[in-house]
Amino acid sequence: MHINLNAMGTRMKRRRKELKMSQAELAEKVNVSNNHISSIETGKQIPSLTTFVKICEQLDLSLIHISEP
């Protein structure tokens, strides 16, 4: 299975903005750095499974749909 990191990051960023949440707020809620959230949203880094699940929970996103191409 191939995961398009750019598309995944774009979906996360779109949802975060819909919730009017800053990167810093999301980072605090999932216990990672603001820079890590930025890198995930731009497709430069792959989140750990634990971080990915926490982000999806905070953004109320399905784990399946966020990673689909």
MOPAC internal coordinates of N, CA, C and O (Angstrom, degrees):
PM7 1SCF
backbone

  N    0.0000 0     0.00 0     0.00 0    0    0    0
  C    1.4460 1     0.00 0     0.00 0    1    0    0
  C    1.5236 1   108.72 1     0.00 0    2    1    0
  O    1.2310 1   121.03 1   -50.67 1    3    2    1
  N    1.3070 1   115.63 1   129.33 1    3    2    1
  C    1.4607 1   121.54 1   178.43 1    5    3    2
  C    1.5276 1   108.86 1  -102.24 1    6    5    3
  O    1.2310 1   120.56 1   -48.91 1    7    6    5
  N    1.3138 1   116.54 1   131.09 1    7    6    5
  C    1.4686 1   121.32 1   178.32 1    9    7    6
  C    1.5184 1   107.99 1  -111.06 1   10    9    7
  O    1.2310 1   121.04 1   -55.26 1   11   10    9
  N    1.3144 1   115.61 1   124.74 1   11   10    9
  C    1.4571 1   121.70 1   177.17 1   13   11   10
  C    1.5308 1   107.54 1   -80.88 1   14   13   11
  O    1.2310 1   120.61 1   -77.48 1   15   14   13
  N    1.3226 1   116.43 1   102.52 1   15   14   13
  C    1.4623 1   120.90 1  -176.10 1   17   15   14
  C    1.5258 1   112.60 1   -64.32 1   18   17   15
  O    1.2310 1   120.16 1   144.94 1   19   18   17
  N    1.3184 1   117.31 1   -35.06 1   19   18   17
  C    1.4702 1   120.24 1   178.48 1   21   19   18
  C    1.5226 1   110.73 1   -64.43 1   22   21   19
  O    1.2310 1   120.50 1   135.04 1   23   22   21
  N    1.3320 1   116.64 1   -44.96 1   23   22   21
  C    1.4708 1   120.46 1  -179.68 1   25   23   22
  C    1.5261 1   110.55 1   -65.94 1   26   25   23
  O    1.2310 1   120.67 1   138.99 1   27   26   25
  N    1.3248 1   116.32 1   -41.01 1   27   26   25
  C    1.4597 1   120.12 1   178.87 1   29   27   26
  C    1.5254 1   110.07 1   -61.94 1   30   29   27
  O    1.2310 1   120.23 1   133.80 1   31   30   29
  N    1.3247 1   117.17 1   -46.20 1   31   30   29
  C    1.4557 1   121.55 1   179.38 1   33   31   30
  C    1.5174 1   112.54 1   -62.82 1   34   33   31
  O    1.2310 1   120.87 1   141.89 1   35   34   33
  N    1.3309 1   115.94 1   -38.11 1   35   34   33
  C    1.4650 1   120.56 1   178.28 1   37   35   34
  C    1.5285 1   110.82 1   -64.44 1   38   37   35
  O    1.2310 1   120.50 1   138.49 1   39   38   37
  N    1.3339 1   116.65 1   -41.51 1   39   38   37
  C    1.4715 1   119.95 1   178.23 1   41   39   38
  C    1.5231 1   110.98 1   -63.73 1   42   41   39
  O    1.2310 1   120.94 1   137.94 1   43   42   41
  N    1.3295 1   115.80 1   -42.06 1   43   42   41
  C    1.4591 1   119.83 1   179.59 1   45   43   42
  C    1.5273 1   110.74 1   -63.69 1   46   45   43
  O    1.2310 1   120.80 1   134.99 1   47   46   45
  N    1.3127 1   116.08 1   -45.01 1   47   46   45
  C    1.4671 1   120.45 1  -179.56 1   49   47   46
  C    1.5211 1   110.82 1   -63.00 1   50   49   47
  O    1.2310 1   120.23 1   135.94 1   51   50   49
  N    1.3309 1   117.16 1   -44.06 1   51   50   49
  C    1.4692 1   121.35 1   179.88 1   53   51   50
  C    1.5305 1   110.40 1   -58.93 1   54   53   51
  O    1.2310 1   120.84 1   133.41 1   55   54   53
  N    1.3302 1   116.01 1   -46.59 1   55   54   53
  C    1.4629 1   120.16 1  -178.93 1   57   55   54
  C    1.5313 1   111.44 1   -66.57 1   58   57   55
  O    1.2310 1   120.49 1   139.61 1   59   58   57
  N    1.3312 1   116.67 1   -40.39 1   59   58   57
  C    1.4657 1   120.23 1   178.30 1   61   59   58
  C    1.5199 1   110.50 1   -59.61 1   62   61   59
  O    1.2310 1   120.76 1   137.63 1   63   62   61
  N    1.3249 1   116.15 1   -42.37 1   63   62   61
  C    1.4685 1   120.14 1   179.46 1   65   63   62
  C    1.5312 1   111.36 1   -69.29 1   66   65   63
  O    1.2310 1   120.12 1   143.90 1   67   66   65
  N    1.3421 1   117.38 1   -36.10 1   67   66   65
  C    1.4646 1   120.27 1   175.55 1   69   67   66
  C    1.5265 1   110.59 1   -58.69 1   70   69   67
  O    1.2310 1   120.95 1   144.20 1   71   70   69
  N    1.3243 1   115.78 1   -35.80 1   71   70   69
  C    1.4637 1   121.36 1   179.56 1   73   71   70
  C    1.5254 1   112.32 1   -84.18 1   74   73   71
  O    1.2310 1   120.74 1  -178.60 1   75   74   73
  N    1.3417 1   116.20 1     1.40 1   75   74   73
  C    1.4647 1   122.32 1  -179.31 1   77   75   74
  C    1.5311 1   111.29 1    55.76 1   78   77   75
  O    1.2310 1   121.58 1  -135.78 1   79   78   77
  N    1.3321 1   114.59 1    44.22 1   79   78   77
  C    1.4483 1   122.00 1  -179.39 1   81   79   78
  C    1.5330 1   109.02 1  -111.45 1   82   81   79
  O    1.2310 1   120.50 1   -44.47 1   83   82   81
  N    1.2967 1   116.65 1   135.53 1   83   82   81
  C    1.4649 1   120.11 1   177.39 1   85   83   82
  C    1.5316 1   109.77 1   -81.89 1   86   85   83
  O    1.2310 1   121.12 1   -16.04 1   87   86   85
  N    1.3184 1   115.46 1   163.96 1   87   86   85
  C    1.4591 1   119.74 1   175.58 1   89   87   86
  C    1.5223 1   110.06 1   -60.70 1   90   89   87
  O    1.2310 1   120.54 1   141.08 1   91   90   89
  N    1.3145 1   116.58 1   -38.92 1   91   90   89
  C    1.4638 1   120.95 1  -179.62 1   93   91   90
  C    1.5276 1   111.09 1   -63.50 1   94   93   91
  O    1.2310 1   120.30 1   139.51 1   95   94   93
  N    1.3262 1   117.04 1   -40.49 1   95   94   93
  C    1.4651 1   120.41 1   178.90 1   97   95   94
  C    1.5284 1   110.74 1   -64.93 1   98   97   95
  O    1.2310 1   120.62 1   134.68 1   99   98   97
  N    1.3285 1   116.42 1   -45.32 1   99   98   97
  C    1.4608 1   119.78 1   178.93 1  101   99   98
  C    1.5219 1   110.24 1   -63.65 1  102  101   99
  O    1.2310 1   120.40 1   136.65 1  103  102  101
  N    1.3178 1   116.85 1   -43.35 1  103  102  101
  C    1.4634 1   121.04 1   179.60 1  105  103  102
  C    1.5237 1   110.93 1   -58.08 1  106  105  103
  O    1.2310 1   120.52 1   136.72 1  107  106  105
  N    1.3137 1   116.61 1   -43.28 1  107  106  105
  C    1.4636 1   120.65 1   179.44 1  109  107  106
  C    1.5261 1   110.99 1   -63.58 1  110  109  107
  O    1.2310 1   120.53 1   138.34 1  111  110  109
  N    1.3201 1   116.60 1   -41.66 1  111  110  109
  C    1.4656 1   120.81 1  -177.79 1  113  111  110
  C    1.5306 1   112.41 1   -66.99 1  114  113  111
  O    1.2310 1   120.19 1   148.50 1  115  114  113
  N    1.3231 1   117.24 1   -31.50 1  115  114  113
  C    1.4715 1   119.68 1  -178.69 1  117  115  114
  C    1.5326 1   112.32 1  -103.83 1  118  117  115
  O    1.2310 1   120.76 1  -175.93 1  119  118  117
  N    1.3347 1   116.16 1     4.07 1  119  118  117
  C    1.4590 1   122.80 1   174.30 1  121  119  118
  C    1.5332 1   113.41 1    62.52 1  122  121  119
  O    1.2310 1   121.48 1  -132.62 1  123  122  121
  N    1.3333 1   114.77 1    47.38 1  123  122  121
  C    1.4672 1   121.23 1   172.70 1  125  123  122
  C    1.5221 1   107.41 1  -132.86 1  126  125  123
  O    1.2310 1   120.29 1    -5.71 1  127  126  125
  N    1.3131 1   117.04 1   174.29 1  127  126  125
  C    1.4615 1   119.97 1   179.49 1  129  127  126
  C    1.5320 1   111.24 1   -79.97 1  130  129  127
  O    1.2310 1   121.60 1   -22.99 1  131  130  129
  N    1.3043 1   114.55 1   157.01 1  131  130  129
  C    1.4611 1   121.37 1   175.18 1  133  131  130
  C    1.5299 1   110.11 1   -59.25 1  134  133  131
  O    1.2310 1   120.82 1   140.90 1  135  134  133
  N    1.3388 1   116.04 1   -39.10 1  135  134  133
  C    1.4638 1   120.71 1   179.18 1  137  135  134
  C    1.5258 1   111.64 1   -63.25 1  138  137  135
  O    1.2310 1   120.49 1   144.38 1  139  138  137
  N    1.3216 1   116.67 1   -35.62 1  139  138  137
  C    1.4704 1   119.88 1   179.08 1  141  139  138
  C    1.5316 1   110.14 1   -66.67 1  142  141  139
  O    1.2310 1   120.01 1   137.59 1  143  142  141
  N    1.3152 1   117.59 1   -42.41 1  143  142  141
  C    1.4743 1   120.78 1   177.19 1  145  143  142
  C    1.5214 1   109.19 1   -60.72 1  146  145  143
  O    1.2310 1   120.31 1   135.38 1  147  146  145
  N    1.3136 1   117.02 1   -44.62 1  147  146  145
  C    1.4627 1   121.09 1   178.85 1  149  147  146
  C    1.5262 1   110.93 1   -59.34 1  150  149  147
  O    1.2310 1   120.49 1   135.26 1  151  150  149
  N    1.3147 1   116.67 1   -44.74 1  151  150  149
  C    1.4640 1   121.15 1  -179.27 1  153  151  150
  C    1.5271 1   112.07 1   -66.12 1  154  153  151
  O    1.2310 1   120.24 1   145.36 1  155  154  153
  N    1.3145 1   117.15 1   -34.64 1  155  154  153
  C    1.4668 1   120.71 1   176.41 1  157  155  154
  C    1.5255 1   109.71 1   -67.94 1  158  157  155
  O    1.2310 1   120.56 1   134.80 1  159  158  157
  N    1.3308 1   116.54 1   -45.20 1  159  158  157
  C    1.4700 1   120.60 1  -178.25 1  161  159  158
  C    1.5244 1   112.50 1   -64.80 1  162  161  159
  O    1.2310 1   120.08 1   152.32 1  163  162  161
  N    1.3033 1   117.45 1   -27.68 1  163  162  161
  C    1.4678 1   120.11 1   179.48 1  165  163  162
  C    1.5287 1   112.46 1   -94.72 1  166  165  163
  O    1.2310 1   120.40 1  -178.14 1  167  166  165
  N    1.3347 1   116.84 1     1.86 1  167  166  165
  C    1.4571 1   120.76 1   177.38 1  169  167  166
  C    1.5094 1   114.66 1    77.67 1  170  169  167
  O    1.2310 1   120.38 1  -165.58 1  171  170  169
  N    1.3327 1   116.88 1    14.42 1  171  170  169
  C    1.4692 1   120.58 1  -178.77 1  173  171  170
  C    1.5206 1   112.76 1   -85.53 1  174  173  171
  O    1.2310 1   120.32 1   157.15 1  175  174  173
  N    1.3272 1   117.00 1   -22.85 1  175  174  173
  C    1.4626 1   120.97 1   179.67 1  177  175  174
  C    1.5192 1   109.59 1  -133.64 1  178  177  175
  O    1.2310 1   121.46 1   -29.66 1  179  178  177
  N    1.3181 1   114.81 1   150.34 1  179  178  177
  C    1.4547 1   122.00 1   175.57 1  181  179  178
  C    1.5281 1   107.17 1   -99.00 1  182  181  179
  O    1.2310 1   119.86 1   -54.20 1  183  182  181
  N    1.3279 1   117.88 1   125.80 1  183  182  181
  C    1.4603 1   118.51 1   177.94 1  185  183  182
  C    1.5329 1   110.63 1   -72.50 1  186  185  183
  O    1.2310 1   120.99 1   -27.88 1  187  186  185
  N    1.3212 1   115.70 1   152.12 1  187  186  185
  C    1.4662 1   119.01 1   172.37 1  189  187  186
  C    1.5298 1   107.20 1   -64.74 1  190  189  187
  O    1.2310 1   120.45 1   -17.96 1  191  190  189
  N    1.3013 1   116.74 1   162.04 1  191  190  189
  C    1.4604 1   120.16 1   178.98 1  193  191  190
  C    1.5245 1   110.64 1   -59.28 1  194  193  191
  O    1.2310 1   120.44 1   138.22 1  195  194  193
  N    1.3165 1   116.76 1   -41.78 1  195  194  193
  C    1.4651 1   120.82 1   179.35 1  197  195  194
  C    1.5265 1   111.06 1   -61.02 1  198  197  195
  O    1.2310 1   120.61 1   133.33 1  199  198  197
  N    1.3267 1   116.45 1   -46.67 1  199  198  197
  C    1.4635 1   120.54 1   179.30 1  201  199  198
  C    1.5229 1   110.94 1   -64.84 1  202  201  199
  O    1.2310 1   120.43 1   138.23 1  203  202  201
  N    1.3223 1   116.78 1   -41.77 1  203  202  201
  C    1.4636 1   121.46 1   179.11 1  205  203  202
  C    1.5223 1   110.64 1   -58.96 1  206  205  203
  O    1.2310 1   120.20 1   134.59 1  207  206  205
  N    1.3220 1   117.22 1   -45.41 1  207  206  205
  C    1.4685 1   121.26 1   179.74 1  209  207  206
  C    1.5265 1   110.04 1   -64.07 1  210  209  207
  O    1.2310 1   119.99 1   136.74 1  211  210  209
  N    1.3202 1   117.63 1   -43.26 1  211  210  209
  C    1.4704 1   120.96 1   179.68 1  213  211  210
  C    1.5256 1   110.99 1   -62.62 1  214  213  211
  O    1.2310 1   120.21 1   137.47 1  215  214  213
  N    1.3236 1   117.20 1   -42.53 1  215  214  213
  C    1.4670 1   120.56 1   178.99 1  217  215  214
  C    1.5214 1   109.94 1   -62.35 1  218  217  215
  O    1.2310 1   120.62 1   133.68 1  219  218  217
  N    1.3196 1   116.42 1   -46.32 1  219  218  217
  C    1.4654 1   120.02 1   179.96 1  221  219  218
  C    1.5251 1   111.23 1   -61.51 1  222  221  219
  O    1.2310 1   120.22 1   141.03 1  223  222  221
  N    1.3215 1   117.18 1   -38.97 1  223  222  221
  C    1.4671 1   120.47 1   177.29 1  225  223  222
  C    1.5189 1   111.02 1   -63.56 1  226  225  223
  O    1.2310 1   120.13 1   134.44 1  227  226  225
  N    1.3282 1   117.36 1   -45.56 1  227  226  225
  C    1.4639 1   120.94 1  -178.44 1  229  227  226
  C    1.5270 1   111.94 1   -66.26 1  230  229  227
  O    1.2310 1   120.73 1   146.73 1  231  230  229
  N    1.3291 1   116.21 1   -33.27 1  231  230  229
  C    1.4683 1   120.45 1  -178.33 1  233  231  230
  C    1.5226 1   112.22 1   -93.95 1  234  233  231
  O    1.2310 1   120.72 1  -179.82 1  235  234  233
  N    1.3336 1   116.23 1     0.18 1  235  234  233
  C    1.4646 1   122.51 1  -178.84 1  237  235  234
  C    1.5321 1   110.69 1    54.43 1  238  237  235
  O    1.2310 1   121.57 1  -129.41 1  239  238  237
  N    1.3341 1   114.61 1    50.59 1  239  238  237
  C    1.4627 1   122.04 1  -179.81 1  241  239  238
  C    1.5159 1   109.78 1  -114.27 1  242  241  239
  O    1.2310 1   120.63 1   -34.06 1  243  242  241
  N    1.3149 1   116.39 1   145.94 1  243  242  241
  C    1.4513 1   122.25 1   175.21 1  245  243  242
  C    1.5246 1   109.59 1   -72.91 1  246  245  243
  O    1.2310 1   120.99 1   -45.11 1  247  246  245
  N    1.3190 1   115.72 1   134.89 1  247  246  245
  C    1.4715 1   120.01 1   178.48 1  249  247  246
  C    1.5195 1   111.14 1   -62.10 1  250  249  247
  O    1.2310 1   120.10 1   147.09 1  251  250  249
  N    1.3074 1   117.42 1   -32.91 1  251  250  249
  C    1.4648 1   121.66 1  -178.53 1  253  251  250
  C    1.5194 1   110.85 1   -72.46 1  254  253  251
  O    1.2310 1   120.18 1   128.69 1  255  254  253
  N    1.3134 1   117.27 1   -51.31 1  255  254  253
  C    1.4742 1   120.43 1  -172.79 1  257  255  254
  C    1.5203 1   113.65 1   -71.05 1  258  257  255
  O    1.2310 1   119.76 1   150.62 1  259  258  257
  N    1.3181 1   118.05 1   -29.38 1  259  258  257
  C    1.4663 1   119.33 1  -178.93 1  261  259  258
  C    1.5206 1   111.39 1   -68.74 1  262  261  259
  O    1.2310 1   120.06 1   151.36 1  263  262  261
  N    1.3320 1   117.48 1   -28.64 1  263  262  261
  C    1.4499 1   119.85 1  -175.78 1  265  263  262
  C    1.5260 1   113.49 1   -98.32 1  266  265  263
  O    1.2310 1   120.00 1   179.02 1  267  266  265
  N    1.3244 1   117.61 1    -0.98 1  267  266  265
  C    1.4734 1   120.01 1   177.76 1  269  267  266
  C    1.5221 1   110.54 1   -72.26 1  270  269  267
  O    1.2310 1   120.61 1   -30.63 1  271  270  269
  N    1.3248 1   116.43 1   149.37 1  271  270  269
  C    1.4801 1   119.48 1   179.39 1  273  271  270
  C    1.5151 1   112.12 1   -69.00 1  274  273  271
  O    1.2310 1   120.10 1   180.00 1  275  274  273

